[in-house]
Amino acid sequence: MTLHSKRESLDITKATHRPPYKRPLKRRLRIAGNTWVLLFIGALLVLASWMLSPSGSIGLGRIAITSHTAITLAPEEGQTLTLAQVQDKLTALGYSQSARLVNISSQGSFLVCTPQSGQTNLENQDELDRLTNGLNEIGVVKDSGSINIAITLAPKAGETLTLEQVQNQVTAVANSTSPKTVHALSDGGFLIYVRESDQTRQETLDEHDELRNALAEIGEVKEEFDFISAEEDMGMRLGLDLKGGSNLVYQAEFQEEWSEDERQFYLDEAITTIRNRIDKYGVTEPVIQQLGSDRMLIQLPGITDIDEAKALIEQTGFLEFREVEINATTAETVTLNDYLTNQGRTDFFNPAVTGKRIFGQTIVDSQTKEQTIVSVPYLLTKDDQGLKWIDRKGNPVDINAVTLTQNEKDAYCWMPAEGEIDNETKVLTGAYLTKALPQVPPADQITTGREISVGIEWNSDGAKLFDEIAARLNANYGGEGTFDIQACLGIFLDDELLSYPQVTQKEYKGSGQITGNFTYDEARLLAIQLSSGALEMPLKKPPLFESQVSATLGADFVNKAVLAGIIGLSIVMLFMMLYYRFPGVLASLALLVYAVLVLAIFKWIPVTLTLAGIAGFVMSLGMAVDANVLIFERLKEELRAGRTLKAAIEAGFHRAWSAIWDSNATTLIACGVLYWFGSSVVASPQVKGFALTLAIGVLVSMFSAITVTRTFLRFFTGPRIAKRLAWFGVESKDV
């Protein structure tokens, strides 16, 4: 039998009724403060995740298959619908140029592709309803559906392509389960839709590759809209070296008598004119900027054909309208051959018009009916000594020493189209033109013979001038079905012939239409050329520098850059966890927070990411833990000195701050110098991109190291962890 004393019994009773332990007020406030900081960090992560999501939903990347809506839009009965109207409406509805595809079918309807930004079927249906209602304001929506891929296909040069051929080739694609639709386009090409299916993302990408290769066997693939892989950049703005495109540097050709102010004015005007033309062409996010005092940098993402890029830029020039020269004596049309056989002439055949003469004509192949423009590269001018031959750069030319084809010798001679405004003789140029748009008639009118045309409008002075010229040329018009070159108005851009339609009316009262059996692409190109505006200052050709990056190579760069970032982040995190143990784990979590915040800032500004910019970001990953290294080393010193864990953490952060600030401040100064250097001295976007991304990384790293890491340490280091100093890299014997 065991006996218990009264005292022992009382002691037991006292222990059983001991009041619960209460943390000191100061400790409770500290925990509450840390909680609020953690909530703030969490809110930042949620905001950053939303910014990196495809369309405002929470998510760190665009990794799911993204469908697009395909809509067939027709004009209302008795109404005309133009491409410009459709594009303007899509812009008003919030769809960017790069995220939409618009084609015109052979029946005259518009085929529109736009992204589905919703994350649920209900959200996507709401988006479709909004788009349908918006398009119904300008036309009639005939059909709609979801697609994953769209490809436009054109016949190969000199070959024909039928709808049946394309359908058979699409059907023959192996391992294909997705439904597809083929549309014939007004320009003779075809648009192929791959409808939405239950395939995985990789299966859809593989099918796209197979389909593209199969179509390339029978035609030329013009555009590919893979709405899956295009979503993987998290909405980041990619530079030319990552997206693919053309890079050109041109030098301005100033006149000697121009002052510095005049040179700068005309250079600014040229940049604006070229930007307007490129914007109308549909190039997304082009870079057009001045380099030094007389050079111009032009980067065109997505245009990987360097010749196409140069043609787009170099055709941006002086637009003028001309009429054929008529011999004042014989009333016959003058050609180049007339001047070649009259070498002794000292004046033009029509001396009343003194402007330079340009020679050109259109040749039609009798079999294929294909039209070819013959534009002679030599001009005829007049000075005090008589007539003089020059090239397009103004250099003298011995016309007898050059070789000319018979078509060039037969080319018409074109002189400036002149009229009078307020008793002053004026030349009709693009300066009077206010609008030029391609116009597509309704489908029922196409079948009755109405053509695709280019609608033009003049300002008040241009309307008077054009009507005076039109009345003069229309006097030679013989009626529908006839052709007389003396009734034609020639359109020239930078001294090269574009077209010469007949003037079929005596007056137009400020607006008119240019017809000529155009395809839609031809009408669109002519409208862009007409709208390009005058360029007082020409550009020297060829460009001083030219380079190109293919879209495939750019995509490969992106993949490698992402891989480099992941490897760099992983190595830094592994080192921190192995060397600093528990604080290293918390620093790695802070580093993930840092990476998400930096990418969100890149998208918010937005920063154009180049290879150099990504290098700056990867470099900043290593520098982001530099502050943690200083703090953790101070922390270990304080623990070895006998401080408690809480006191050691606070002392480590406090004593390391001056060193952290000094090192980051010097880095920011270096970034500022690099940015200035890249903006002025070398004028390099790559240098600027590296400096900007590194500076952003340094600033965010100070926040992640001082605020995020300190909060994690305060929150997760309780009494139990404080007893395990080995988790902090300190042995008990060293304390």
ROROTOR-151835 format. One record per residue (C-alpha): x, y, z. Coordinates in steps of 0.5 Angstrom, whole numbers, plus 2048, in hexadecimal, padded with zeros to 3 digits. Layout:
BEGIN
XYZ/...
REM end
This chain:
BEGIN
800800800/8038077FE/80280D803/801814801/80281A805/7FE820806/803824803/8048207FD/7FD8207FC/7FC8287FC/8028287F7/7FE8247F2/7F88287F3/7FC82F7F2/7FF82C7EC/7F882A7E9/7F58317EA/7FB8357E7/7F883B7E2/7FA83A7DB/80083D7D8/7FF8447D5/8048477D0/80784E7D2/8048537CE/80A8557CA/80A84E7C7/80384E7C6/8048557C2/80A8527BE/80684C7BC/8008507BA/8058557B6/80884F7B2/80184C7B1/7FF8537AD/8068537A9/80584C7A7/7FE84E7A5/8018547A1/80684F79E/80184A79C/7FC850799/802852795/80384B792/7FC84B790/7FC85178D/80384F789/7FF848787/7F984C784/7FE851780/80184B77D/7FB84777C/7F8847775/7F284B776/7F284D77D/7F0847780/7F5844786/7FB840783/802840782/80283E77A/7FF83D774/7FF835774/7F8833772/7F683376B/7F3839769/7ED839764/7EB83F760/7E484175D/7E3840755/7DE845752/7DB84674B/7D884D74A/7D584F744/7D2856742/7CB858743/7C785873D/7C885E739/7CE86073D/7D586073C/7DA85E741/7E185F741/7E785C745/7E9862748/7E286274B/7E385B74E/7EA85D750/7E8863754/7E285F757/7E785A75A/7EB85F75C/7E5863760/7E385C763/7EB85B766/7EE856761/7F5858760/7F8858758/7FC85275A/7F784E75D/7F284E758/7F184B750/7ED84E74B/7EC84B744/7E784C73E/7E484673B/7E3846734/7DB847735/7DD84E738/7DC84C740/7E184D745/7E4848749/7E684A750/7EA846755/7EB84975C/7ED846763/7E8843768/7EB84776F/7E6844774/7E883E778/7E183A778/7DC838773/7D883D776/7DD843775/7DF84176E/7D784176C/7D784876F/7DD84A76B/7DA847765/7D384B766/7D7851767/7DB850761/7D584E75D/7D185475F/7D685975D/7D7856756/7D0856755/7D085E756/7D485E74F/7D285874B/7CE85174C/7D284B750/7D084574C/7D483F750/7D983F756/7DD839759/7E383875D/7EA83675A/7F183575C/7F5836756/7F483A74F/7F883A749/7F883E743/7FB83B73D/7FC83E736/7FE83A72F/80583972D/80883E728/80583C721/801837724/7F9837725/7F683472B/7EF83172C/7EA830732/7EA829731/7F2828731/7F282C738/7EC82873B/7EF821738/7F682373B/7F3825742/7EF81F742/7F581B741/7F981D747/7FB81774B/7F9816753/7F481C752/7EE81C756/7EC823756/7E6826752/7E982B74C/7E6830748/7E8833741/7E683A73F/7E883C738/7EB844738/7E9849733/7F184A731/7F184372F/7F4840735/7F183B73B/7EF83C742/7F0835746/7EC83574D/7EE82F752/7E882F757/7E882E75E/7E9827761/7EB823767/7F2822765/7F782476A/7FC82A769/802826766/7FD822761/7FA82875E/80182B75D/80382475A/7FD825755/7FF82C753/80682A751/80382474D/7FE82974A/80382E748/807829745/802826741/7FF82D73E/80682F73C/806829737/80182C733/801834735/805839738/80383A740/802842741/800842748/80083E74E/7FC83F754/7FD83A759/7F983C75F/7FC838764/804839763/803840762/800840769/80683E76D/80A84576E/805847774/80384D770/80B84F770/80D85476B/813850767/818854763/81A85375C/81F84D75E/81A849762/81484A75D/81884A756/817850751/81C85574E/82185A750/82386074C/82786674C/82686C747/829872746/826879745/82787C73E/827884740/82888A73B/82E88E73C/82A89473D/826892743/82789474A/828890750/821891752/81E89074B/82288974B/81F887752/81888974F/818885749/81B87F74D/81687F752/81188074C/81487A749/81387674F/80C877750/80A876749/80E86F749/80B86D750/80486F74D/80586B747/80886574B/802865750/7FD86574A/80185F747/7FF85B74E/80685A751/80585A758/80A85E75D/80F860758/81586475A/81686A756/81B86F759/820874758/828872759/82C878759/82B87E755/82A87B74E/82887474F/822870750/821869753/81B865751/81985E754/81385A751/811854756/80E84F752/81185174B/81784C74A/81784D742/81C853742/81A85473B/81385573D/81585A743/81A85E73E/81485F739/80F86173F/814866741/81786973B/810869737/80E86E73C/810875738/80D87A734/806879731/80487D72B/7FF87C725/80187D71E/7FE87D717/80287B710/80588070C/802882706/806884700/80488C6FF/80588B6F8/8028846F6/7FD8836FC/80087C6FC/802879703/80A879704/80E873706/815872708/817870701/8158776FF/81A87A703/81F875701/81E8766FA/81E87E6FB/82587F6FE/8268866FC/820889700/82188E705/81A88E707/81488A709/80F888704/80A88C708/80E89270B/80889470F/80988F714/810890717/81188A71C/81588471B/81387F717/812877719/811871715/80D86B716/807867714/804860715/80585A711/7FF855711/80184D70F/7FD84B70A/7FC84470D/7FC845714/7F984C714/7FE84E71A/80085571A/80785771B/80985E71C/80F861718/81286771B/81886A718/81E86C71D/820872719/81C87971A/81D87F715/81E886718/81F88D715/824892717/827898714/82B89470F/82589070D/82388970E/827884713/82687D714/82787B71C/826875720/821874726/82787772A/82887D726/82E87B723/82F87C71C/82E877717/831875710/82A87370D/82E870707/83386C70B/82D86870F/82986270C/82286370C/81D85D70A/81785E705/81285F70A/81686470D/817868707/80F868706/80E86A70D/80987070D/80C87770F/80987A715/809881717/80688571D/7FE88571E/7FD88D71F/7F8892720/7F6898723/7F489A72A/7F38A272C/7F78A3725/7FD89F727/7FF899723/7FF893728/80288C727/7FD886729/80188372F/7FF87E735/7FF884739/7F8886737/7F687F738/7F287E73F/7F087673E/7F187073A/7ED86A73C/7EC863739/7E4862738/7E185B737/7DA85B734/7D5856737/7D584F734/7CF84F730/7D285572C/7D985272B/7D584D727/7D2852723/7D8855721/7DA85A726/7E185B728/7E685B72E/7E886272E/7EC868732/7E886E734/7EC874734/7EA87B737/7ED882736/7ED88873B/7EA88E738/7F0891734/7F188A731/7EA88972F/7EA88F72B/7F188D728/7EF886727/7E8888723/7EC88D71F/7F188771D/7EB88271C/7E7887717/7ED887713/7EF880713/7E887E712/7E788170C/7EB87B709/7E787670C/7E3872707/7DE86E70B/7DE86870F/7E186270C/7E6867708/7ED86970A/7F186F709/7F887170C/7F787870B/7F1877710/7F5874716/7F787771C/7FE87471E/800873725/807873727/80B87272E/81287472E/812874726/81086D725/80986C722/804868726/7FE869722/7FA86D71C/7F286D71D/7EE870718/7EA87671A/7E3874718/7E087B71B/7E088271A/7E0884721/7E0880728/7DF88572D/7E4883732/7E487B732/7E487672D/7E686E72B/7EC86B728/7EA865725/7EE860721/7EC858722/7F0859729/7F085372E/7EF855735/7F7855736/7F8859730/7F385E732/7F585E739/7FD85F737/7FB865732/7F7868738/7FD86873D/80186B737/7FC871736/7FC87273D/80387273F/80487A73E/80987E73B/81187D73D/81588373C/81B88073F/81D87973B/82187473E/82787173B/82786A738/82986573A/829865741/82F866745/82E860749/82985A748/82785474C/82284F74D/82084A752/81B844750/815843754/81783B756/81E83E758/81B84375C/81683E760/81D839761/82083F764/81A840769/81A83976B/82183976C/82183F770/81B83C774/81F836776/82583B778/82183E77C/81E838780/825835780/82883B783/82283C788/82383578A/82A83578B/82A83B790/824838794/828831795/82E835797/82A83979C/82783379F/82D82F79F/8328347A2/82D8387A7/8288337A8/8218357AB/82383D7AA/82583B7A3/81E8377A2/81A83D7A4/81F84279F/81D83D799/81683E79B/81784679B/81B845794/815841791/811847793/81684C790/816848789/80E849789/80E85078B/814852786/81084F780/809852782/80D859782/81085777B/809856779/80685C77C/80B86177A/80C85E774/81385C773/81585976C/81985376E/81F85276A/82484C76B/82985276E/823854773/82284C775/82984C776/82885277B/82284E77E/82684877F/82C84C782/82784F787/825849789/82C84878C/82C84F78F/82684E792/829849797/82F84E798/82B85179E/82984B7A1/8308487A1/83284F7A5/82D84E7AA/82D8477AB/8358477AC/83384D7B1/82E8487B4/8338437B6/8388487B9/83384A7BE/8318437BF/8388417C1/8388477C5/8338447CA/82D8487C7/8268457C7/8238437C0/81E8497C0/82484E7C2/82984B7BD/82484C7B8/8228537B9/8298557BA/82B8517B4/8278557B0/82885C7B3/83085B7B2/8308587AB/82B85E7A9/8318637A7/83585E7A3/82F85C79F/82D86379E/83486579B/83585F797/82E860794/82F867793/83586678F/83286178A/82C866789/83186C787/834867782/82D86577F/82C86D77F/83286E77B/831868776/82A86A775/82D871773/83286E76F/82D86976B/82986F76A/82E874767/835872766/83486B763/82C86B762/82B864763/824861766/82885B768/82C85F76D/82686376F/82285D771/82885A775/829860779/82186177A/82085977C/826859781/824860784/81D85D785/81F857788/82485A78D/81E85F78F/81A859790/81F854794/82085A799/81985979B/81985179A/81F85179F/81D8567A4/8168557A4/81484E7A2/81A84A7A5/81984E7AC/81284D7AC/8138457AB/8188457B0/8148487B5/80E8447B4/81183D7B3/81683D7B9/81383B7BF/8168397C6/8178327C3/81B8347BD/81F8397C1/8228337C5/8248307BE/82A8347BD/82D82F7B8/8278317B3/82A8387B3/8318357B1/8348367B9/8368317BD/8358317C4/83C8307C6/83D8377C3/83883B7C7/
REM end
